[in-house]
Amino acid sequence: MKALAAFLGAIALTLPLSVFGHIASNGFLVADVQDTRLQGSIELAGRDVEVAIGVDANHDGKITWGEVRASAPALRQYVAGHLQFATQGGICPLELGNVQVNDRVDGSYIWLPWSARCATSVRKLRVHYTLMQDVDPSHRGLLTLTDGAIAQTAVLGGASSSRAFDVTQASALRTFGEYLRAGVWHILSGIDHLLFLVSLLLPAVLLRDRGSWEPVQSARPAFLSILKVVTSFTLAHSITLALAAFGIIRLPTRLTESIIAASIIVAALNNLFPVTQRRGRIAFAFGLLHGFGFASVLADMGLPEGARLLSLLAFNLGIECGQLSLVLLIMPVAYALRRAALYERLVLPFGSAGVAALAGIWLIQRAFGY
Amino acid sequence: MTRDLARTRADVALPLAQFYIARSRATGDLRYLGYAEGELLPWVGSPSPVQPTALVLQATILQSRHAFDPALVELDRALAIAPNNAQGWLTRATILRVLGRYPEALLSCGRLAPEAESSVVQLCEQSLRALTGHLQEAYAEVESIPPAALPPPIQAWRDSELAEMAERLGEDTAAERWFREGLRVAPEDVYLRAAYADLMLLHGRAAETLQLLSGYDSFEPLLLRIVIAQRLLGDTGMATAAGRATATAQARLESAFALEEQRGESVHRREQARFLLDVEHRPEASLAAALENWRVQREPDDVLILLRAAREAGRPDAAKGARDFLAQNQLQDSRLEPYIEGARR
């Protein structure tokens, strides 16, 4: 009879049941990476918290707001002992905030905000999650990890209670690529910057000698001239781009755009009626204004929190790449054609005049808002 | 206190785990399975001397989560240590049956013999014969087991097998009688209640279904049947209280399915397929869920939802695997017949 009784308990378990029932226990972990800082929240079901630390002080089977508040210190201690973030620089100490109650379709949850400061910029993040595991090994932490615009999700607990995530590294590369492309695209589609540069570069294969243009004898002076212009322009616009991107200097867009148009006219007219052969200085002076022009594009895109410097660098590098490819495309041709009469008589004067006229229209449009 | 005791003493931990599993059954709450698993942890790993009973209980938990292959692994470990563990063999037979591996399941039933009552062995074997071309005879055999001699849980098991056999034979009136009888003996049997609700829904008896399931909405699979019945009655829209209740229930099911998917589990995949088909009317999505479910389990209900979804989605060929399975096992089920003939035409 005893054997049968033991067996009966068993029978009750093994009828050909499909499983029925409530969903298993889940915790909702949200984490956002901001450079060296982590911020987020952990949300546990009220009944799970009850099992883990005992919230229902008067044992009436109900969890009141007063009981939740009273047990907040114990909950913070419990979470601190079972949730850990670490980077390559070590553990990021956790700071836990004030509890709130959140109702989900499957019951009340206790929501706890947290933040953590890491020793270094977060690149590899290890999340160690053992909440509830000792009482309910089927509990899972559903993690949503965001880093700028990039979100990763993961299931924590059980065999994978500790998991590592490539955070800034993976996303930094992507951000870098994104801003690099934006830089290239902007310079190649921003014809005003290109025309300014071309106007300054067209005479580089010629020398001004007693009121007339002469082709350079060798590549060396042409190369040096191009180098001077391009370096000056790059240096100047990089300075102001950085200043504007970090909000140190702000200029009205209309002013900068108008001056950019004016700069093209100046560069082009200087080819028709040469005033100075120090085109590097023109490149530098107006390059400062072009930098503000680039910055306005960047302002539209926004710099990702935590990767501002990196994105700025990528954007600027993109601009230089675009600029350099233009120089490599045009200047060898200009150098080859420098002795041809049409270069000095046609390309330089008419090209410059056309550019000046076009820039004039832009100037009127930009300055007067047509 | 109890928790600390259970860490060190198997005679505390194992009954406690068993209690939690029973609680999970009675309340439909999967958390109790987790608590049971927590109690078993020290007794199923390698450091401590492994307890065969603990392994069998662990297998039961895994089975409940539809982790059938890992469950079989645990059972094989248990049965290697204790070859006469009837509980282990019965659980094994049950899992193999759910997987549609009938010949292997039948062998496991045979291994019950030394320790189990002959009625249990008979139920185990005949329920399998009923799925493999001997439905009519198996029905008669099980009916001939005198119920009075059986303890209530086995009585309820007998009734549920008889009800399902009758339903597969197309004898719905008899099936209904067995369902009622089973629920009288074991009102807490959720599986039986769900199967009875399905029979009612098949005949469009929505109001009666709601009556049968009233108070059982904490069980997701029963909640699904409630929602289907409510929609049959036209209780939708936010204008009426009944309509709002339907919407809330629907949201609860959606959330449960979504969270389960997020966890990478498939406990309620069959219900999800049915939800997508009968509630949301998204046959393609339902077919995808039904096919995924088919990879995990192969009960007649799994065949049914797959055939239905495939037809509704206009892709009867997608259920070819299920039809081959039926033919191969000579599985007879009147509910499936319309879909089989439909496909042949």
Interface residues (C-beta under 8 A of the other chain):
Chain A: A3 L4 F7 L8 G9 A10 I11 A12 L13 T14 L15 P16 L17 S18 V19 F20 G21 H22 I23 A24 S25 N26 R47 D48 V51 R104 V105 D106 D134 V135 D136 P137 S138 H139 R140 L142 T153 V155
Chain B: R3 Q18 I21 A22 S24 R25 T27 G28 D29 L30 R31 L33 G34 Y35 E37 G38 L41 L57 T60 S64 R65 H66 A86 Q87 L90 T91 T94 R97 V98 E115 A116 E117 V120 S127 P151 P153 I154 A156 W157 S160 D189 V190 Y191 A194 S218 F219 E220 P221 L222 T248 A251 R252 S255 A256 L259 E260 Q262 R263 G264 E265 V267 H268 R270 Q297 E299 D301
